[in-house]
Amino acid sequence: MRSIWNGAISFGLVSIPIKLVNATESHAISFRQIHLEDGGRVRYRKVCELDGEELSGAEIGKGYEEADGSIIPITDEDLAQLPISTAKTIEIVSFVPADEIDPLQMDAAYYLAANGATAAKPYTLLREALKRSRRVAIAKFALRGRERLGMLRVVDDVIAMHGLLWPDEIRRPEGVAPESSVAVRDAELDLADALMATLGEVEMSSLKDEYREAVEAMIEAKAGGAFEPPSEAEVQPAGGKVIDLMAALEKSVKAAKASREGTPQEGKAGKEEREEAEVTPMRRTRKTAPAAPKAVGGKKSTASRSQPATAKARKSTSTSASGKSTAKASETKASRTKASATKSTAKTAAGKPAAAKKAAPRKRSSA
């Protein structure tokens, strides 16, 4: 790989000659501007505003524009004469735990390659020291006309450097978070944890840019003259829909589990019915003893009051006078005798002729 910068790592009194190599590359598809009428390419030409002449790259320099519009020329020699210790040196200033670096500060990434045989020993020393300490190195370096901040860490057997934004280049997230306070229930957090656990991890190497692949296929088809516009993808409208968060989480967990277990796809109608059934889970009903039957007229059941009534009767009998008890007993006995006679008369009348019915009272009266 081609180096873009040569210098050294300053590690205390140790100097490690290195070459800076880009660790990333862009695979984005770029397009040219063309004239729609004839397909001719449209180019940007660098023209001087004063004389109207088109200039080459060698004739173009740098300048700083003042507030009044005047330009102050700045040459490469002017910048080279500035007393910057990091002009050709990656100066390590500290070693910190990796989790202290805010990912928002991450910028471009580079590989640091040992430059020459003499650099192999100190390079390996720094690499192994970073591994054993489980820390990263914070450094300053100058690249492309400005001083930058960097973070050195170990990737496989190579020291990599991430360019970092300066702390004052990170904007404060004011007015970004929701203004209204929202309470999250433990049950919702539990479902969110379950969804995270179900989705699990992914091999980063398996992720790919599907849009870029589609653009490449379209370009290849157009070049061969066999391009057919694909059918429009169905786009679901976003926003403006109130959802049941718990139900959405439950469905997400089930869908993730089905996806990981390789459950076959259902029909659209069956899937919609299943999802509707899952939105509102049924509650479990507790089995309870049947309620006592109510008496007609809103009175309480005789069975429910039988024991208290008996106890009350016993108490009343024990506390009443003996005369009243005797009278009540006689009255009860007479009632039973009368009821027995009535029952006997009704039975005789049902089985004997009319004459016998009349004789029965005479025999009873003579007795």
C-alpha angles and dihedrals in degrees: 000000000000117000119230098193137021124205142104141276112241106213104172104291091343118099119195117192109222143169122224115229128181110253095194137047134192120240093184114135112241126206133205126228112247139182106258094213099057105004093245116156119254114217133191111239121200106227129176112241093216103052101013094234122147111240134210124224093260090058094054123088139165130276138173117230117220124214091261091055098256117136125227111202116230120191131199088246090057091054093044092056093058113110097244114151091198096058091107101005137078098216115202110214102174148348119236138168111274093237090065091070113092109227088220087072094058115117133160120343129225139183118231110217123194108251106218137343094286090061095058097082100048090039091056091045093056092044094052092044090055091048095050096044092046088220137119128230122239113212144170123226139163120233133164097357101316141074114250141188121240143184122214121206138156121261111183102310096335133088109234127194125208117201110232131205115237113258092249090056092067111090120224113248094236115163093005101102120075110279096212119073113247125195117216117202124224090240090058091049090049091054091047089052090049091051091050091049092048094050088049123172132327133213103248090209090062093062116097141175102257093178092057090050090052091050091050091050090050092051091049092049092049091049089054093045094238100104118141119185110244121237114269114267116241108249119201113220111248127217133014094073122114111213135188102249095202093049091047091051092048092051091046092053092049092046091049091049091049091049093051093046093049096242110182118251118265129220117270094247094046091047092052091049092049092049091050089052091051096052095075112033115210117248121234115250119221119225111237133181115266115263119251113262116259122233121242114270094031094285119140120259118275090224092057090054100039097098097046090046092052092049090049091050091051091051091048093050094050093050100042125094120268091239093057091047091052092049092048091049092051091049091050092049092050091050091052091049091050092049091050092050092049091050092049093049091050091051093049092048091054095052107033136058123262094263092058089051089059094045094054095069092046091053090047093049093048089053 
